Amino acid sequence: MKRRKWCSEQKLKIVLEGLSGQIEISKLCNKYQISQPLYYQWREQLLHFGHQAFETKNKRAVVLAQ
């Protein structure tokens, strides 16, 4: 597969789509032309570090970005 750079927003969208259960992971990976190990790597990163989105210091950054 061709190497591409994915921004964090795109990675989040893809992982959330996979977590929704509405599409098989293999089909999701084909849709976005990514490998399944890459999808699972992104998913693990989200599940491991997702709590940081709710930390106090990050709330201020989110409010400023809006």
MOBEL-V734228 format. One record per pair of residues at least 4 apart in sequence whose ideal C-beta (glycine too) atoms are under 6 Angstrom apart, sorted by the first residue. I is the first residue (numbers start at 1). J is the second residue. Records with the same first field share a line. If there is no record, write none. Layout:
I: J  J
//
This chain:
6: 10  11
11: 42
14: 32
15: 42  43  46
18: 25  28
23: 27  28
29: 34  36  39
34: 38  39
44: 48
45: 49
46: 50
53: 58
//
